[in-house]
Structures are given as C-alpha cells and as structure tokens.
Amino acid sequence: MSFQVKLLPDLVFSSPGGKPLLLDLYLPLKKKEPLPVIVWLHGGGWRIGDRKLGPDFYQYFAEKGFAMASIEYRLSGEALFPAQIHDVKAAIRWLRSVADEYHLDSDRIGLWGSSAGGHLAALAGTTGTGILEGLEHGVEEYSSDVQAVVDGYGPTDFLQMDLPHTPEGRSNDPETEHLDPVLHHSDMNSPESQLLGSPIHSVPDRVREANPITYIKGDEPPFLIMHGTKDTAVPAHQSELLYQALLEKGNDATLCLIDGFGHAFFNNNDLDNHPPYSASLHTTRVGEKEQIESTHVKIFELIEKFFRKHLMKMG
C-alpha cells in the first residue's frame, strides 16, 4: 500500500544557546492508527551537511506508512561533542511530546543514520535515556529511548579508524567531499578530532565517551548495520566491531556487508532499481546461534523490512 504524504517543514524541536534546530516531518495521510516514526540523521563528518542530505524521504519511507523526521544537529564547527548526541536525543524527546498533535506513535521510534549520522544513531541506540543526556535543552520529561536502529557505515571506535587509505571506494558525494584521501584519523584535521576538539589519541577518555561500543550492556534495541566492503572513508571494520560487541552481549543484530560498495550509498535513490547486490549477512537473535550467509540484497528493501518488523504493529 502506498500513501499520499504531507510535508511539514522547518519545525523547531530545540534551541540550544538560542539557536533554533529544525526538522522536516513527512506524514503519510489517511492512515488510521498512530504512525511509527523513523528519524533520519544525515552524514558529513559531523562538520557539513543538513537535514536535506539523504535519500528521498517520501519514497523512503513515508509513502510506505512511516512518519519520517529528518533533523538537524549542531555541527562540529558550531559545538563540540557531546552537543550532537544531545541534539539527537532532544529531537526524539520532542517527537514524543508532540505525538498526539501529529498522530505519532511515541512507543515506536526508530533511528536511521548515514556515516556521522550512523555514528549518532548507534550512540543514541546504545546509551538510551539517562546516559549522556546532559538535559541542557529539550523536553526533559520524555524518554530518548528508541525501538530500532539502522546504522549505515558509521564510526564506532575512533581509535581503530586508521587503516590504509586509497582513493578506491570513495564517491562523488557531499558526505565525502570534505575527506582527504590520505587523511589520518588521528590528525587534528580529521572529522573525529574536530568533533572532539583535540587529536583523538590525546583524549582517550573523550573518545571512549563518543564510541557507541562503550555502552553496550545487553538491552539495546534491534540493530541493522550496513557497510560497503570497499569503503575507505569509514572502514567496514568499524561496523564489524559494533556488530561483534552487540552479539557478545546477546542483542538482536544484523550486519550486512555489501560487496564492492564504497561510502554514502544511502544517498543514491536508484539503488533498488538494479538487480540485488551480493552481500554477506550476519544475523544474531536473542537466545539463538549466529547465522552467516552469502546472499543478494536490495538495500532499501532490507531497511524497510527491518523497520516494518520492529516498528509496525502486526495484525
């Protein structure tokens, strides 16, 4: 079933330091039950990009019955970490606070992030309410917990980012245009160092605070982690680390490694108009043995199935 969609642009969800932060809300029309919400977190190395950078939010996935909220967060040139995760949590709390007004289901909120946004999605998913909150802005009486996370090629352990760099795997995409092909992530001009305000090797405590894997304890929401095997902006090993940490704590997680893909592929709306892509799929479910298979996937279709399983009410 396909729904007509109404766009509500430029909604202010928070004003840290007096600066309004905006989100665009895409609402399927004529759906009777309250809408599950997917929050999109854009990429750009935490230092460029905005809520317009991403896939077609009508097609993915408002027309499929999900409310889509594409949000801003403060970039590293404006504020250092943890401002970015505070903004993400403020957006989640705000969406819960206006759930009745916009016909949203406050019990079914998922995160979908790309690159730096994937990092923030994973971090929000592993911290939950009460950790890294700060509560310096936002609607404090509401939870920032989420019920599902899709992490697309996001960093998860900053100190393990430096692998050999080659131009292979990069794309002509706004998310990666800021990256130097010979960049070392420990350099002060790296996205990770600029996010923290210091070279990452000089601030291990702050790195630990920023790493999503730091907080995994076994009660995380379901994760779908997607990464291209030829990604040199963020090595696929970063997603493998996150998946392994989730697996070891008994969480529900899926890792999809897509053969030959580079960075920022979520921004390509044409992906699923091609034959399925070769991929390695690693899946673990609570109380079950890990399953590993070589398969073929359609990327947006896999994401939709994941959110439909974990956010849609069945029957």
N, C-alpha and C positions, 0 to 999 in steps of 0.2 A: 504494500500500500504506500502511495506517495501523498504527501500533504502539501498544501499551499503554506507558504511561510511569510510571516511578518517580521520585519527588522525594526528593532528599537535601538537606534544608535546613541552613542555618547552618554550613556548612563554613568553618573558619578557614584562609585562604590566606596571611595575613601579619599581623604585629603590630608596625607601626611605632610606636616610642615606648611600647610596651607595650599599645597599643590593638588588640584583635583586629579584623581586617577579614574580613567574611563573604561567601560566595557561596552561591547556591542552584543545585544541579545537577539538571537534568532528564534522565533517561536512558531512551531507548527500550529496551524489553525484547525479548528473543528475536531480536535482530539479531546475526548470527554474526560478521561482520567488525568490526574496531575502529571506533569511532564518530567521525566528523568532529565537530568542536566549533565552535559559534557562541557567542561571548562577547558578552553584551548590556551596553551602557554607558548608563545612564539619563541623562535630561536634568534641567534645573532650574537652569541658570545657574551651575553648579558650587557653588551655595550651598544648595539644597534638594534633596529627592528621595532615594530609596534604591533598593535592588535590586528592590523590588516595583513600581516605577513603570515601566510599559511595556506591551506587548501581552500576550496570553495565550501564555505560553511553551510550554504543552502543544500548542496549535494551531499556534503559530509558533515553532519548527518541530520540536519533539521528536516529535510524532506522525508526522512525515514522515521520521524516521530520523536526525535530528541530535541530538547531545548539546547541550543549552542550558545555559550558565552565566551567570547574572545576578549581577553583582558590585557590591559597594560600592567607593567610593573616598573618600578624605578630602575633605570639603567646604571651601570657602574660609574659612569661619569657624573651622575647626579648624587648617588648614595652608595656606600659600600655595603657588602653583606653584613648582617642578615636582612637588610631592607627589602630585598627581592622576595624572600620567602614570607616575610611579614605581609607584603602586599598580596601575595597569592592567598594566604590564609584569610586576610581581610576580605578578599573577593568571595571566598567560599562562605564566610560568615554572613556577608551582605546578601548573597543569594538566598540563604536560609531566612534571613529577616524579611525578605520581600516575596517569599514563596506564595503566600495567599494572593497577593496583588497580581502576580504574573502566572498563576496557575502552575507552579513548580512543585515537584515532589522533593521536599527537603531531606527525605531519607534515602534518596538515590542520586548522588552526585559523583561523577567521575572526572578524572583529570586526563588530558591528552597533551603531551608536550613534545617539542621538537628541539633537539640539541640542548642549548642552555635551558629552554623550556622543559625538555625531558628531564634534565637535572632537577629543576624546581618541582616538577610533577612527582618524581621519585622521592625527593626530600619531604614534600608535603605528605606523601603516602606513608613514609616510614616514621615521621615524627608524630602526626596526629595532634589532637588538642592537648595543650599544656606543656609541650616541648618546643623550644624555640619560638614561643608565641610572642613574647615581648608585650603584646597588647597595647602598644603605644598609639594605635589607631585601629579603627574597625569596630564592628558591632560585637562587643565583648561577650554578651550573654549567649551567643550562639556558637555551636561547635564548628571546628575546621576539619573534622574527620571526613574522609571520602570513602566511597564504597568500591572503587575500581580505579586502576592507574594504567595508562598506556605511556610508556617511556620510549621515545624514538631517539636513539643514538645520543643519549645524554651522558655527560661525565658523571662518574660515581665515586672515583678515588683519585683526587687530583695528583697525588704524588706518584701515581703509576701511569700518567698520561704520556710520558716521553718515550715513544717508540720511534724507530727510523721513519723519517718523513720524506716522501716523494710526491711529485705532482699528481700521480695516479690516484684516482678516487675522488679528486676534488670536482666540484661542479660550478658552473657559472650561475651562481645563486646568491641572493642578498645575504643569506645566512653565513656564507663562507668568504665573501669578498674582503672581509677585514683580516683574513688569516694570511700570514706569511708562510709560503711553502717550506721554509727552513726554520720556522719558529720552534723554539724550545719552550715547553710549557712552564719551566722553572724561571724563565726570563721575566723581568719586570713588565715587559710589554705584552705578555701573554694574557689572554682573556681571564684565566683563572687568577693570575697575580693581580690584575687590575680590579677584579671583583673583590679581592680581599685587601687591596691597598698596599701589598708587600709581596716580594718574591715568595712563592709558595713554600720553598724549602726553609725559609727563615721564620715561618709562622705555623709550625706543625699543629699547634692547638686550634688555631682558626681553621686550618684545613680540615682537621677532624670534625669540627663543628659544621662545616659545609658539606661533608661527604654523606650522601644518603645511607651508605652501608654502615655508618657508625651506629645507627639507631635501631637496626633490625633486631627484634626480640621474639618474633613468632606469632604476632597477632596482627600482621599487616593485611590490608585489603588485597584482593587478587591483582596480580601484575601481568601485563603483556609487554614484553621488552623486544624491540625490533632494531636491527642493526645491519648495515651492509658490510660484507667481508672486505671490501676494498676502501673502506672509509679511513682516510688518514688525517682528517680534521679531529675526529674523536675515534681512537682505535676501538675495534669491536671488543677487544679485551675488557673495556670498561663495562659493557653490558654483561659479559660473561661473569665478571666479578659480582655484579649486583644479583644476577640470577643465582649464582652459587651460594651467596650469603642468604638469600631468601629460601633456597632449597634446604640448606643446613639447619634452618630454624623451623622447618616444617610448614612453610607457607604454600599457598596456591600461586604458582608462577609458570609462565611460558616464555621461553626465549626463542625468537625467530631470527636466524642468521641468513640473510639473503645473498646468494652467490653473486659476486661481481658488482654489487651496488656500492656507490660512494656515499657522500653526505647529503643531507637535506632533501631526501626523496619525497617526504610528505608534501612538499610544495608543488609537486607535479600532479595536477588533476587528471592527467591522461593515463595514469599508471594501470588502472584496471581495464583499459581498452585494449591491452595487449594480452597475449597468452600468459598463463600463470608462470611465475618466476620460480626457479629452482632454489630451494632453501633447506636448511637444517632446522628441525623443530624439536626443542627440548621442553618437555612438559612434566611438571610435578603437581600433584594434588594432595591435599591434606590426607595423611594416612595411607597413601599409595606409593608404589615404587615409581621412580622417574622413568619416563618413556622418551626415547630418542629415535627420530625417523628422518630419512631424506624424503622430501616431498616437493610439491609445487603449490604456490600460494598466490592469491590475489590480495594485495596488501590492504586496500581499504575494506574489502570484503571481510578479511580476517579481523580487522579492528571493529567493524560493525557487529560481527558475530560475538565478539568478546563483550562489547558494551551491552548488546541485547541480552546476553546471558546474565550479566551481573547487575544491570540497571533496570531492565524491563520486568514488569510483573507478568508472570505467566498465567494463562487461563483467565 
